[in-house]
Amino acid sequence: MSEQKEISLYLSDSSRRMVLSQIISFSRSVSATELLNRLPITNRSTIYNILDRLTELKLIKRQKVKLGGSNRVFYSPNHEILSSEFFRNLLFEYEDIEWPTKLDFNFQYSWNDFPDCLVFGDSFKLNIVYGSWMTDAASTIDALYTPEITQMFTYWAHKVKKIPIDKILIGSLLDYQAGHAKTENMLVIGSGAVNKITSEIMKLYGDSLPIRFLSPLSKNIYSSFTNETYSEHSDLGLLAGIIGLIPNPWDKAKVIILCAGSKYAGTQASLKSLLDDIRAIVNFKPRIITNHPRFPDIPVRVLKAEGDELMQSMVRQKGIKIEDYIFIE
């Protein structure tokens, strides 16, 4: 039996569709306990059996996350299958499967508002948050260009916006130290695999963020605009990164500048583009970072690091400083 026929046959049961629909409706990863609290299914083994089969059919993804010293299991939709033409046809057959709106929040600011959106009254405040934990250890090479970024922000705020030096507050924090800074503007560096704050952002916004990591701890970048997955196991994905200006989920009047990649090259490319953009603003030159080309109100982009020896260095796991990048979307 083909995989598509197996999926159609399995989803002919309404209780299975109900579980899948509930998982899709969440804007974040969800646990079996949360599903039991929301569904009329009372038998725990029944829901686990359904979750196991949905995972086998690749309709959902199963992920273990270590929280509070113990492993917890979370489930999220597999967008590669659920965005396919085959699954879209199933939506017409089974009307009780709901598909959520991809954007269920509004971007407070776009790149047209940057960096003015970091100024409040007569002060400029930004916390740079580095990764220190999760599944991988962040490397210092992930954070290249941040001293120059700090310098250019300071120059812009003082010389262009006339903000007093003592009102320009740029701090540096590791992710586990950033609890008190969550309600401020942040420059968050690295994927959820290396940065706790990125992981929390991915959990809170989930599928609502149109360009994101596939799961809170994933290194694979997914764009719902192009239905493209930039996998860390592909040459393109290995060099890909996200540069985004997104609402701070802990205070949506503030922003998070997200610079993150599948690997260090994509993270560096994001940081380099940010530095180049601030330099362009200071020198009254054309902007480097713009909103998404297909959706001009969406300030999230995918870019790719470039360099003659870059791929060889990535394969050898030898970090080098990237010098160039291009925007993919």
Backbone bond lengths (Angstrom), bond angles and torsions (degrees), N, CA, C in turn:
res aa  C-N    CA-C-N  psi(-1)  N-CA   C-N-CA  omega(-1)  CA-C   N-CA-C  phi
1 M - - - 1.463 - - 1.528 109.28 -
2 S 1.332 118.02 134.65 1.455 120.90 -179.04 1.523 109.82 -70.35
3 E 1.341 114.52 159.52 1.463 119.73 -178.94 1.520 111.47 -61.58
4 Q 1.330 117.31 -39.69 1.461 120.36 -179.54 1.526 111.52 -65.82
5 K 1.320 116.33 -38.82 1.467 119.44 177.36 1.526 110.92 -66.54
6 E 1.334 116.10 -37.64 1.471 119.84 177.49 1.527 110.34 -61.78
7 I 1.331 115.97 -42.67 1.461 120.10 179.69 1.523 110.84 -63.84
8 S 1.323 116.38 -46.26 1.472 120.63 -179.82 1.517 110.94 -60.56
9 L 1.331 116.17 -44.29 1.464 120.56 -179.24 1.518 111.03 -65.61
10 Y 1.341 116.42 -42.45 1.457 119.19 -177.70 1.529 111.33 -66.90
11 L 1.304 116.26 -37.21 1.464 119.52 -178.48 1.527 113.06 -82.39
12 S 1.303 117.37 3.65 1.468 119.18 175.36 1.529 111.46 -69.58
13 D 1.337 116.62 -16.53 1.467 121.80 176.76 1.525 109.24 -88.14
14 S 1.314 116.99 127.66 1.466 121.01 -173.88 1.525 113.43 -66.08
15 S 1.335 118.69 -32.87 1.465 120.60 -179.44 1.524 110.78 -66.74
16 R 1.320 116.70 -34.83 1.465 120.29 178.14 1.526 109.95 -69.68
17 R 1.317 115.91 -40.61 1.469 119.30 176.77 1.526 110.87 -63.54
18 M 1.320 115.62 -35.60 1.463 120.79 -179.06 1.536 110.55 -64.03
19 V 1.333 116.32 -41.61 1.469 120.07 178.57 1.524 109.92 -65.37
20 L 1.327 116.86 -46.40 1.458 120.68 179.79 1.525 110.97 -61.80
21 S 1.310 117.15 -43.63 1.456 121.35 -179.58 1.521 111.29 -62.36
22 Q 1.339 116.17 -38.34 1.467 119.51 -179.97 1.525 110.90 -66.56
23 I 1.339 116.78 -39.75 1.464 120.50 178.65 1.526 109.94 -64.62
24 I 1.327 116.83 -41.54 1.461 121.44 179.41 1.526 110.65 -63.64
25 S 1.320 117.41 -35.33 1.463 121.09 -174.04 1.522 113.09 -71.09
26 F 1.345 117.36 -20.69 1.452 120.40 178.27 1.517 109.75 -74.16
27 S 1.316 117.11 146.98 1.461 121.51 175.89 1.526 110.29 -96.99
28 R 1.336 116.83 20.20 1.459 121.91 179.46 1.524 108.18 -158.75
29 S 1.331 116.26 174.70 1.461 120.26 174.78 1.523 109.71 -67.09
30 V 1.329 116.15 149.01 1.461 120.18 -173.48 1.522 109.60 -132.91
31 S 1.319 116.68 146.89 1.463 121.54 179.18 1.522 110.22 -93.99
32 A 1.323 116.07 163.92 1.470 121.01 177.87 1.527 110.83 -62.87
33 T 1.329 116.76 -35.71 1.468 120.29 179.29 1.525 111.17 -62.75
34 E 1.341 116.66 -42.49 1.461 120.04 177.88 1.520 110.99 -62.62
35 L 1.316 116.42 -38.97 1.465 120.09 178.88 1.525 110.68 -65.27
36 L 1.324 117.39 -42.23 1.469 120.87 178.61 1.519 111.36 -61.20
37 N 1.326 116.93 -35.34 1.464 120.60 179.99 1.523 112.70 -71.36
38 R 1.329 116.61 -20.86 1.460 120.50 -176.34 1.525 113.77 -103.77
39 L 1.315 116.94 -17.19 1.469 120.70 -173.86 1.525 111.41 -108.70
40 P 1.323 116.96 156.35 1.471 120.09 177.70 1.524 113.42 -75.88
41 I 1.322 118.03 0.47 1.465 121.33 178.00 1.526 108.02 -77.25
42 T 1.303 117.21 122.07 1.464 121.17 -176.49 1.518 113.05 -102.67
43 N 1.322 116.94 -17.83 1.461 120.81 -177.81 1.525 109.62 -86.66
44 R 1.320 116.25 116.77 1.467 120.39 -176.84 1.528 111.96 -63.31
45 S 1.330 117.18 -39.82 1.465 119.73 -178.76 1.528 111.06 -65.16
46 T 1.331 116.85 -32.97 1.466 120.27 178.65 1.525 110.89 -62.45
47 I 1.318 115.91 -47.33 1.469 118.44 -177.79 1.520 111.10 -68.51
48 Y 1.344 117.52 -35.18 1.463 119.25 176.85 1.530 111.26 -66.43
49 N 1.310 116.92 -37.61 1.473 120.08 177.11 1.524 110.69 -63.12
50 I 1.328 115.62 -42.12 1.468 119.54 178.92 1.525 110.35 -65.34
51 L 1.322 116.90 -43.63 1.457 120.53 179.71 1.530 111.46 -62.62
52 D 1.333 116.44 -40.00 1.464 120.18 178.29 1.523 110.94 -62.71
53 R 1.333 115.94 -42.53 1.470 118.94 -177.71 1.525 111.31 -72.39
54 L 1.324 117.59 -38.48 1.465 120.43 176.46 1.529 110.90 -62.18
55 T 1.341 115.08 -34.54 1.464 119.77 177.10 1.526 110.38 -69.67
56 E 1.334 117.16 -43.54 1.467 121.09 178.24 1.526 111.36 -59.80
57 L 1.323 116.79 -36.87 1.463 121.69 179.78 1.537 112.12 -81.61
58 K 1.335 115.83 -0.05 1.472 123.05 176.76 1.525 113.48 65.41
59 L 1.339 116.05 22.97 1.457 119.87 175.21 1.528 110.84 -80.60
60 I 1.324 115.86 -27.40 1.463 120.55 176.63 1.523 108.56 -132.78
61 K 1.329 114.96 166.96 1.459 120.85 178.12 1.524 109.55 -117.61
62 R 1.308 115.37 140.86 1.460 122.36 -179.64 1.523 108.61 -110.25
63 Q 1.338 116.03 132.75 1.459 119.07 -177.07 1.519 110.99 -141.46
64 K 1.325 115.47 134.36 1.465 120.80 175.35 1.517 109.22 -92.81
65 V 1.321 115.86 132.72 1.462 121.72 178.85 1.520 107.84 -128.34
66 K 1.334 116.57 132.60 1.457 120.09 179.26 1.511 109.31 -85.31
67 L 1.315 116.75 115.64 1.457 122.54 179.93 1.517 109.16 -130.93
68 G 1.331 116.10 125.67 1.460 120.67 176.88 1.505 113.87 60.08
69 G 1.328 117.75 34.43 1.457 121.46 177.15 1.507 115.05 84.97
70 S 1.321 118.16 -0.37 1.467 120.69 178.81 1.521 109.90 -132.51
71 N 1.324 115.96 157.47 1.458 121.21 179.68 1.527 110.34 -87.55
72 R 1.326 116.25 131.39 1.454 121.46 174.29 1.512 109.04 -119.62
73 V 1.321 115.81 150.80 1.464 121.12 -176.18 1.522 109.06 -109.34
74 F 1.328 115.91 132.98 1.455 122.08 179.48 1.532 109.45 -127.17
75 Y 1.325 114.61 153.37 1.462 121.07 -178.43 1.525 109.59 -124.83
76 S 1.322 115.07 143.28 1.465 120.46 178.48 1.522 109.20 -145.05
77 P 1.342 118.39 157.02 1.469 120.73 -179.92 1.523 111.64 -65.34
78 N 1.319 116.05 146.11 1.461 121.40 173.43 1.527 108.00 -94.15
79 H 1.314 116.66 100.08 1.460 120.75 -171.97 1.526 113.18 -68.05
80 E 1.314 116.64 -23.58 1.459 118.43 179.08 1.530 110.71 -63.74
81 I 1.326 117.29 -36.49 1.474 121.22 177.21 1.522 110.69 -84.87
82 L 1.331 116.88 -45.44 1.454 120.28 -173.32 1.526 113.13 -70.06
83 S 1.322 117.25 -17.68 1.463 119.99 177.46 1.528 112.36 -95.24
84 S 1.325 116.75 1.91 1.462 120.33 -177.11 1.531 111.20 -76.20
85 E 1.313 115.36 160.31 1.467 120.43 178.78 1.524 110.67 -63.17
86 F 1.333 115.99 -36.13 1.465 120.17 178.65 1.530 111.21 -58.57
87 F 1.350 116.32 -47.39 1.454 118.98 -177.91 1.530 111.37 -69.87
88 R 1.311 117.08 -35.50 1.460 119.82 178.00 1.530 110.81 -61.59
89 N 1.325 116.26 -35.28 1.467 119.56 175.80 1.530 111.26 -66.74
90 L 1.343 115.42 -33.07 1.470 118.64 177.12 1.524 111.55 -65.19
91 L 1.320 116.39 -30.02 1.463 119.95 179.98 1.525 111.20 -61.56
92 F 1.322 115.62 -33.13 1.466 119.13 177.99 1.524 110.92 -73.96
93 E 1.334 115.51 -31.77 1.469 119.28 -179.05 1.526 111.21 -76.69
94 Y 1.325 115.73 -40.57 1.459 120.33 -179.05 1.521 108.64 -114.85
95 E 1.283 117.80 95.40 1.461 121.67 -174.16 1.530 113.11 -73.15
96 D 1.339 116.87 -10.73 1.466 118.58 -179.44 1.535 112.00 -86.93
97 I 1.341 117.11 -0.67 1.458 119.57 172.11 1.518 107.22 -87.86
98 E 1.312 115.94 118.72 1.458 120.07 -176.84 1.520 110.51 -99.28
99 W 1.325 114.87 142.49 1.458 120.37 175.28 1.514 108.56 -116.54
100 P 1.323 118.29 121.09 1.458 120.25 -174.42 1.518 112.56 -74.69
101 T 1.314 116.43 155.66 1.448 121.26 171.56 1.520 109.03 -62.58
102 K 1.315 117.34 135.42 1.455 120.00 -174.15 1.523 112.05 -69.27
103 L 1.327 117.68 -32.92 1.455 120.78 -179.64 1.524 109.42 -112.56
104 D 1.325 117.00 100.79 1.451 118.87 179.21 1.524 111.49 -109.62
105 F 1.335 115.68 20.42 1.453 119.88 170.39 1.520 107.48 -145.07
106 N 1.302 115.47 159.59 1.456 120.66 -179.12 1.526 109.93 -102.65
107 F 1.327 115.06 138.66 1.452 119.40 173.22 1.524 108.23 -72.59
108 Q 1.307 116.07 121.89 1.467 121.39 -178.25 1.526 111.10 -67.69
109 Y 1.349 115.18 -38.83 1.450 121.09 -178.34 1.520 110.00 -132.32
110 S 1.341 115.65 159.02 1.458 120.54 172.44 1.525 107.84 -122.35
111 W 1.327 116.51 178.98 1.459 119.16 179.47 1.523 111.62 -64.45
112 N 1.317 117.30 -18.32 1.467 120.04 174.95 1.528 111.33 -65.96
113 D 1.339 116.59 -23.55 1.469 121.60 -178.81 1.525 112.95 -94.51
114 F 1.317 116.10 -2.11 1.469 121.65 -174.63 1.525 110.27 -93.75
115 P 1.332 118.39 139.69 1.472 130.00 1.12 1.525 114.19 -93.74
116 D 1.349 117.31 11.01 1.471 119.53 -179.72 1.522 112.47 -57.78
117 C 1.348 116.86 -27.38 1.465 119.70 -179.10 1.531 112.27 -67.38
118 L 1.325 117.77 -11.21 1.460 121.44 178.15 1.528 112.17 -89.19
119 V 1.330 116.32 -4.67 1.459 121.17 -178.32 1.527 109.31 -99.17
120 F 1.326 116.03 128.85 1.464 121.80 176.12 1.519 108.00 -127.08
121 G 1.325 114.96 113.29 1.459 118.69 -176.37 1.509 110.59 64.40
122 D 1.333 115.92 -121.77 1.460 120.19 -179.78 1.525 111.68 -108.40
123 S 1.351 116.19 25.65 1.467 118.57 -178.01 1.522 111.37 -132.37
124 F 1.311 114.46 154.12 1.464 123.13 175.53 1.521 106.61 -124.23
125 K 1.339 116.11 121.61 1.460 118.73 -176.79 1.518 109.91 -135.20
126 L 1.341 115.55 130.43 1.456 121.44 -179.36 1.522 108.83 -149.72
127 N 1.329 116.13 134.89 1.461 121.72 174.18 1.524 108.97 -109.72
128 I 1.322 116.50 124.72 1.464 122.03 176.71 1.522 107.15 -93.08
129 V 1.341 116.12 120.87 1.468 121.04 -172.97 1.531 109.37 -112.65
130 Y 1.322 115.25 117.37 1.456 122.37 -179.82 1.534 110.10 -97.67
131 G 1.311 116.43 150.48 1.462 120.94 178.13 1.512 111.72 -80.81
132 S 1.338 115.69 149.64 1.467 119.05 -179.72 1.524 112.88 -144.75
133 W 1.339 117.61 -0.52 1.467 116.71 -173.11 1.516 110.83 -152.46
134 M 1.318 116.81 -149.41 1.465 127.99 -176.60 1.528 109.62 72.76
135 T 1.322 119.18 -144.00 1.460 120.62 -169.63 1.511 113.07 -76.59
136 D 1.321 118.41 -26.53 1.455 122.85 179.27 1.516 109.48 -128.13
137 A 1.307 115.62 155.01 1.460 119.58 173.80 1.519 108.70 -86.68
138 A 1.319 116.27 132.47 1.461 119.93 177.53 1.525 108.76 -70.11
139 S 1.310 115.55 144.32 1.452 121.62 179.06 1.523 109.45 -100.70
140 T 1.336 115.77 150.95 1.461 118.63 177.92 1.520 111.28 -62.26
141 I 1.327 117.33 -24.28 1.463 119.69 -179.57 1.529 111.23 -68.87
142 D 1.340 116.94 -19.29 1.471 120.57 175.67 1.527 111.28 -64.59
143 A 1.307 116.13 -25.10 1.469 120.01 -171.14 1.525 113.30 -105.33
144 L 1.319 118.02 13.16 1.460 119.34 174.87 1.527 109.82 -59.97
145 Y 1.292 116.14 147.17 1.463 126.25 -178.43 1.531 113.25 86.27
146 T 1.343 118.94 -10.12 1.471 117.63 -179.29 1.532 113.31 -69.09
147 P 1.334 120.51 -33.97 1.476 117.31 175.53 1.527 111.87 -62.09
148 E 1.334 115.91 -41.64 1.463 119.83 178.40 1.526 111.54 -65.65
149 I 1.338 116.26 -37.23 1.469 120.27 177.77 1.526 110.08 -63.12
150 T 1.329 116.80 -44.85 1.469 121.08 177.62 1.524 110.90 -59.17
151 Q 1.318 115.91 -43.76 1.463 120.58 179.90 1.525 111.45 -62.29
152 M 1.335 116.97 -44.65 1.454 120.43 -177.89 1.529 111.96 -70.01
153 F 1.336 117.52 -37.48 1.462 120.25 174.89 1.537 110.11 -60.13
154 T 1.319 115.68 -44.76 1.460 120.33 -178.96 1.528 110.62 -62.91
155 Y 1.325 116.02 -45.02 1.465 120.40 179.61 1.524 110.41 -61.23
156 W 1.338 117.04 -46.75 1.474 120.83 -179.08 1.522 110.85 -61.49
157 A 1.345 116.22 -47.68 1.468 120.55 -176.71 1.525 111.14 -62.82
158 H 1.335 116.50 -40.87 1.469 119.92 -175.56 1.531 112.26 -81.16
159 K 1.324 116.80 -47.93 1.463 120.63 -173.60 1.527 113.34 -82.07
160 V 1.321 115.98 -39.59 1.472 119.40 -176.60 1.527 111.49 -88.85
161 K 1.338 117.31 -45.96 1.468 121.33 -176.33 1.531 112.91 -93.69
162 K 1.341 116.51 -5.15 1.470 121.96 176.62 1.531 112.89 60.58
163 I 1.321 116.50 34.33 1.467 121.27 177.66 1.525 108.44 -85.00
164 P 1.323 117.66 131.17 1.472 119.98 178.88 1.534 111.09 -57.94
165 I 1.315 115.60 145.52 1.464 120.79 -178.46 1.526 111.53 -55.39
166 D 1.337 117.09 -39.69 1.468 118.74 -177.92 1.526 113.27 -72.43
167 K 1.341 116.94 -6.72 1.463 121.58 176.53 1.535 111.73 -102.02
168 I 1.322 116.56 2.28 1.475 121.50 176.85 1.517 107.36 -99.50
169 L 1.307 116.09 105.59 1.463 121.88 -172.58 1.529 109.39 -116.79
170 I 1.317 116.06 104.71 1.462 122.04 178.87 1.525 107.56 -119.79
171 G 1.327 115.72 112.75 1.463 120.74 -177.29 1.513 111.78 -108.48
172 S 1.331 115.88 160.95 1.457 122.95 176.89 1.517 108.88 -123.08
173 L 1.324 116.06 129.13 1.458 121.22 -176.66 1.522 110.42 -138.14
174 L 1.322 116.25 148.90 1.452 119.88 165.33 1.524 108.08 -82.72
175 D 1.326 116.36 154.82 1.463 119.86 -172.89 1.525 113.65 -55.89
176 Y 1.352 118.12 -37.38 1.465 119.29 -178.81 1.527 112.63 -73.91
177 Q 1.336 116.35 -11.52 1.461 120.35 177.92 1.526 112.22 -94.96
178 A 1.334 117.50 -3.61 1.466 121.02 -166.21 1.518 114.41 -89.53
179 G 1.336 118.53 8.84 1.457 119.80 -177.14 1.510 113.76 -55.83
180 H 1.323 116.95 -45.19 1.468 121.11 -177.88 1.519 112.02 -72.96
181 A 1.349 116.84 -16.75 1.465 120.81 -175.50 1.529 112.92 -96.83
182 K 1.321 117.14 0.92 1.460 119.88 -173.71 1.526 113.57 -63.30
183 T 1.299 117.64 -25.63 1.466 120.02 -178.55 1.528 111.89 -92.40
184 E 1.333 116.76 12.79 1.460 121.45 178.73 1.529 109.68 -111.47
185 N 1.322 116.74 173.77 1.457 120.63 171.12 1.522 108.83 -66.28
186 M 1.338 116.01 137.65 1.459 119.75 -179.07 1.525 110.60 -135.46
187 L 1.323 115.35 143.35 1.451 122.65 164.68 1.519 105.76 -104.37
188 V 1.331 116.54 108.26 1.463 121.85 -173.97 1.523 108.47 -103.09
189 I 1.329 115.98 125.84 1.457 121.75 -172.25 1.522 110.33 -112.22
190 G 1.333 116.25 123.96 1.458 120.93 174.12 1.516 113.85 103.09
191 S 1.322 115.49 155.36 1.470 122.19 179.01 1.520 110.41 -72.38
192 G 1.337 115.91 173.28 1.460 120.51 178.31 1.511 113.43 -65.39
193 A 1.349 117.25 -16.24 1.456 120.58 177.38 1.516 111.57 -69.98
194 V 1.348 117.03 -20.97 1.460 120.27 -179.02 1.525 113.17 -124.51
195 N 1.330 117.66 -13.70 1.459 120.34 -174.75 1.524 109.80 -129.25
196 K 1.322 116.00 117.00 1.466 122.77 -178.35 1.528 112.05 -58.66
197 I 1.332 117.60 -37.66 1.463 120.50 -177.77 1.520 110.53 -68.35
198 T 1.335 117.21 -41.24 1.469 120.15 175.91 1.517 110.43 -59.81
199 S 1.316 115.92 -43.93 1.468 120.45 178.98 1.525 111.09 -59.11
200 E 1.321 117.20 -43.13 1.465 120.61 -179.94 1.529 110.90 -66.69
201 I 1.333 117.20 -38.27 1.466 120.49 177.83 1.520 110.29 -62.52
202 M 1.334 116.61 -43.62 1.466 120.48 179.49 1.525 111.11 -63.60
203 K 1.334 117.37 -35.84 1.461 120.58 177.89 1.525 110.89 -67.99
204 L 1.331 116.13 -44.11 1.459 120.51 -174.91 1.533 112.23 -70.37
205 Y 1.316 117.20 -41.07 1.458 120.22 -177.71 1.518 112.88 -93.06
206 G 1.330 117.14 -30.70 1.446 120.80 176.84 1.516 112.98 48.11
207 D 1.327 115.69 -129.79 1.459 121.64 -174.98 1.522 113.15 -70.61
208 S 1.313 117.45 -11.19 1.460 119.69 179.70 1.526 112.15 -68.13
209 L 1.326 116.03 -26.69 1.455 120.22 178.96 1.524 108.23 -81.38
210 P 1.329 118.68 116.51 1.470 120.24 -170.42 1.518 114.66 -67.42
211 I 1.327 117.86 -30.98 1.462 121.85 172.81 1.517 106.39 -121.13
212 R 1.312 117.09 122.26 1.460 120.36 -167.80 1.528 109.54 -158.63
213 F 1.326 115.40 176.85 1.448 121.03 167.51 1.527 107.98 -85.42
214 L 1.331 116.30 144.57 1.461 120.35 -171.84 1.523 112.98 -58.41
215 S 1.310 117.51 -30.92 1.466 121.80 176.38 1.523 107.25 -147.99
216 P 1.327 117.78 168.48 1.466 119.42 -176.25 1.528 115.01 -54.61
217 L 1.333 117.86 -31.43 1.461 120.75 -177.97 1.521 112.73 -107.36
218 S 1.306 117.29 3.68 1.461 120.65 -175.85 1.521 111.82 -75.25
219 K 1.335 114.98 153.17 1.462 121.48 171.37 1.529 110.95 -103.04
220 N 1.318 116.76 -3.07 1.460 121.25 -178.47 1.521 110.28 -86.99
221 I 1.322 116.19 126.66 1.459 121.94 -178.75 1.525 109.04 -91.36
222 Y 1.330 116.27 135.65 1.466 120.98 179.88 1.527 109.63 -125.98
223 S 1.342 115.99 135.64 1.460 121.79 175.60 1.526 109.13 -114.54
224 S 1.330 116.37 118.39 1.461 119.51 176.85 1.524 110.96 -75.56
225 F 1.338 117.51 -14.63 1.462 120.80 178.06 1.527 111.42 -71.34
226 T 1.314 115.48 -40.87 1.470 120.33 -177.23 1.522 112.53 -110.65
227 N 1.347 116.38 -2.52 1.466 122.25 -175.54 1.532 110.47 55.60
228 E 1.303 115.50 37.77 1.465 121.86 -177.48 1.517 109.81 -108.91
229 T 1.338 115.97 133.01 1.454 121.36 173.62 1.519 108.59 -108.01
230 Y 1.316 115.98 122.13 1.461 121.71 178.68 1.530 107.04 -96.74
231 S 1.317 115.23 90.29 1.463 121.22 -172.92 1.519 111.13 -78.42
232 E 1.333 115.35 141.50 1.462 120.05 177.45 1.522 111.62 -64.98
233 H 1.326 117.33 -13.72 1.458 121.39 -179.60 1.524 112.66 -92.62
234 S 1.334 117.63 0.78 1.461 121.49 176.35 1.520 109.46 -107.71
235 D 1.322 116.55 157.78 1.466 120.31 -179.87 1.523 111.25 -60.15
236 L 1.345 116.22 -41.56 1.456 119.92 -179.52 1.523 111.19 -68.32
237 G 1.336 116.14 -47.86 1.459 120.40 -178.34 1.514 113.23 -64.10
238 L 1.322 116.47 -31.54 1.454 121.72 -179.79 1.523 111.72 -61.93
239 L 1.337 116.32 -26.91 1.464 121.76 -177.26 1.522 112.66 -107.49
240 A 1.346 117.42 2.62 1.468 121.31 -172.40 1.525 112.02 -85.34
241 G 1.331 114.48 152.63 1.454 120.59 177.26 1.517 111.37 -147.85
242 I 1.324 116.18 164.94 1.468 123.44 176.83 1.522 108.28 -112.29
243 I 1.313 115.89 135.39 1.465 121.34 166.93 1.524 106.65 -123.43
244 G 1.311 117.33 117.88 1.459 120.29 -174.43 1.514 112.62 -140.23
245 L 1.303 115.33 150.41 1.470 122.70 174.90 1.521 105.84 -119.12
246 I 1.317 116.80 92.79 1.464 120.66 -168.77 1.525 110.83 -115.53
247 P 1.329 116.41 156.58 1.466 119.25 178.32 1.529 110.71 -62.55
248 N 1.300 116.24 138.15 1.449 120.31 174.74 1.537 107.98 -70.34
249 P 1.337 119.18 117.62 1.472 119.83 -176.42 1.517 113.87 -65.07
250 W 1.329 117.32 -17.82 1.465 120.68 179.80 1.530 112.37 -92.55
251 D 1.325 116.75 -14.50 1.462 122.69 174.09 1.521 106.95 -164.29
252 K 1.324 116.79 99.16 1.461 120.14 -170.41 1.528 113.68 -73.31
253 A 1.335 117.07 -2.57 1.461 119.35 170.70 1.524 110.71 -78.04
254 K 1.342 115.95 -14.57 1.457 122.36 179.04 1.531 109.09 -105.33
255 V 1.321 115.95 169.63 1.467 119.94 -176.24 1.521 111.12 -125.55
256 I 1.316 113.64 158.62 1.456 121.50 171.07 1.518 107.51 -120.56
257 I 1.314 115.30 122.73 1.458 120.65 170.57 1.516 105.67 -89.64
258 L 1.316 117.28 113.67 1.462 121.16 -177.67 1.522 109.00 -101.45
259 C 1.320 115.89 119.89 1.465 122.55 174.89 1.521 106.97 -121.53
260 A 1.307 116.64 103.64 1.462 119.43 -172.63 1.517 110.59 -150.34
261 G 1.330 115.77 147.51 1.451 120.49 179.67 1.507 112.48 -137.64
262 S 1.326 115.60 168.97 1.457 120.15 174.40 1.522 110.25 -60.63
263 K 1.322 115.58 -40.53 1.461 123.31 175.73 1.525 107.88 -133.80
264 Y 1.329 115.14 -173.47 1.470 118.56 -174.61 1.523 112.42 -63.16
265 A 1.347 117.83 -31.44 1.466 120.19 -176.26 1.525 111.29 -62.91
266 G 1.342 117.13 -42.94 1.454 120.52 178.96 1.517 112.21 -67.68
267 T 1.328 116.60 -37.56 1.473 120.59 176.58 1.522 110.43 -64.08
268 Q 1.332 115.48 -44.86 1.469 119.43 177.78 1.523 111.36 -61.84
269 A 1.334 116.91 -42.14 1.471 120.28 179.71 1.524 110.49 -59.94
270 S 1.317 117.16 -40.22 1.465 121.51 178.91 1.527 110.58 -63.81
271 L 1.331 116.02 -45.29 1.461 120.23 179.71 1.531 111.35 -66.07
272 K 1.331 116.24 -38.97 1.469 119.86 179.03 1.526 110.45 -64.55
273 S 1.340 117.23 -40.46 1.464 119.82 178.71 1.523 110.99 -64.93
274 L 1.342 116.79 -36.61 1.461 120.86 177.60 1.525 110.34 -64.65
275 L 1.328 116.38 -45.19 1.466 120.43 178.23 1.524 110.77 -61.21
276 D 1.332 116.69 -45.90 1.467 120.49 -179.73 1.526 111.38 -62.26
277 D 1.339 116.47 -35.46 1.460 120.34 -179.11 1.528 110.87 -67.95
278 I 1.330 116.73 -43.14 1.471 119.61 179.25 1.529 109.97 -65.26
279 R 1.325 116.51 -40.57 1.465 119.79 177.44 1.528 111.27 -60.93
280 A 1.327 116.11 -41.00 1.463 120.02 179.07 1.530 110.82 -63.05
281 I 1.327 116.52 -40.96 1.467 120.73 179.13 1.529 111.01 -63.53
282 V 1.324 115.78 -45.58 1.463 120.60 -179.43 1.526 111.28 -61.46
283 N 1.329 115.96 -37.32 1.467 120.89 -176.62 1.531 113.17 -95.23
284 F 1.358 115.85 10.16 1.460 122.13 176.71 1.541 111.88 56.39
285 K 1.331 114.19 42.76 1.466 121.09 177.92 1.526 109.44 -109.01
286 P 1.350 118.38 167.43 1.471 120.58 179.74 1.521 111.73 -57.21
287 R 1.324 115.31 142.07 1.457 121.73 -177.93 1.530 111.66 -63.41
288 I 1.318 115.98 146.94 1.457 122.84 176.77 1.527 110.57 -89.18
289 I 1.338 115.90 -44.57 1.471 120.38 -179.73 1.521 108.69 -100.40
290 T 1.303 115.73 128.14 1.460 122.06 174.70 1.516 108.58 -125.65
291 N 1.318 116.74 173.57 1.457 120.25 176.93 1.524 110.22 -69.26
292 H 1.318 116.39 171.72 1.464 121.30 -176.06 1.531 110.02 -58.71
293 P 1.343 118.16 133.91 1.469 120.18 -175.25 1.526 114.15 -62.18
294 R 1.326 117.50 -30.06 1.470 119.99 179.92 1.524 112.15 -86.08
295 F 1.319 115.60 -28.18 1.464 120.88 -176.19 1.525 107.50 -129.99
296 P 1.317 118.16 89.59 1.466 122.50 -168.97 1.516 115.63 -65.76
297 D 1.334 118.50 -5.31 1.471 120.32 176.35 1.527 112.24 -99.70
298 I 1.332 117.21 -2.17 1.463 120.89 -174.38 1.530 109.86 -102.39
299 P 1.347 117.52 113.34 1.471 121.05 -175.32 1.534 113.64 -90.35
300 V 1.321 117.46 49.21 1.465 121.77 177.71 1.528 107.95 -131.35
301 R 1.322 116.21 130.78 1.456 121.14 -177.52 1.529 110.54 -130.58
302 V 1.338 114.96 158.29 1.459 121.94 170.43 1.528 107.30 -111.11
303 L 1.319 116.60 134.00 1.451 119.94 177.83 1.517 110.37 -135.00
304 K 1.318 116.07 170.23 1.464 121.62 -173.97 1.518 109.61 -136.33
305 A 1.329 115.70 130.82 1.456 120.82 176.35 1.517 109.58 -70.22
306 E 1.333 115.71 147.33 1.457 120.48 179.34 1.514 110.54 -132.77
307 G 1.335 115.97 152.85 1.463 122.06 178.74 1.506 109.92 166.29
308 D 1.333 116.54 146.93 1.470 121.08 -175.14 1.516 112.74 -62.17
309 E 1.322 117.83 -40.92 1.463 121.08 -175.76 1.530 112.50 -105.44
310 L 1.324 115.67 9.53 1.460 119.41 -172.48 1.522 112.41 -65.76
311 M 1.336 117.68 -47.36 1.458 120.01 -177.47 1.525 111.33 -63.69
312 Q 1.327 116.56 -39.61 1.461 119.13 178.52 1.523 111.20 -63.44
313 S 1.327 115.94 -39.61 1.467 119.26 179.38 1.518 111.14 -67.81
314 M 1.342 116.89 -34.56 1.458 120.31 178.59 1.524 110.37 -66.21
315 V 1.319 116.36 -42.77 1.466 120.81 179.97 1.521 110.23 -64.40
316 R 1.333 116.52 -38.27 1.468 120.68 179.70 1.525 112.02 -81.66
317 Q 1.354 115.79 -2.10 1.465 122.24 -178.03 1.528 110.87 56.66
318 K 1.316 114.59 40.07 1.457 121.23 177.28 1.518 108.02 -114.29
319 G 1.313 116.22 110.39 1.451 120.16 -174.16 1.515 113.44 -72.26
320 I 1.319 115.96 135.72 1.457 120.84 173.41 1.528 108.00 -132.26
321 K 1.318 116.15 163.85 1.451 121.34 179.13 1.518 109.50 -82.54
322 I 1.335 116.93 123.33 1.460 119.52 -179.99 1.527 108.64 -79.40
323 E 1.304 114.94 149.51 1.459 120.30 -177.16 1.524 113.13 -115.42
324 D 1.332 117.24 -20.25 1.462 119.15 -174.55 1.523 110.30 -142.98
325 Y 1.317 115.98 165.10 1.458 122.70 -178.43 1.525 108.46 -160.82
326 I 1.329 115.70 162.17 1.456 121.05 172.10 1.533 108.11 -135.52
327 F 1.320 116.77 152.05 1.454 120.56 175.54 1.524 108.80 -85.86
328 I 1.323 115.71 128.85 1.462 121.40 178.67 1.522 110.10 -87.26
329 E 1.319 115.89 -43.37 1.474 121.07 175.80 1.527 108.48 -156.37
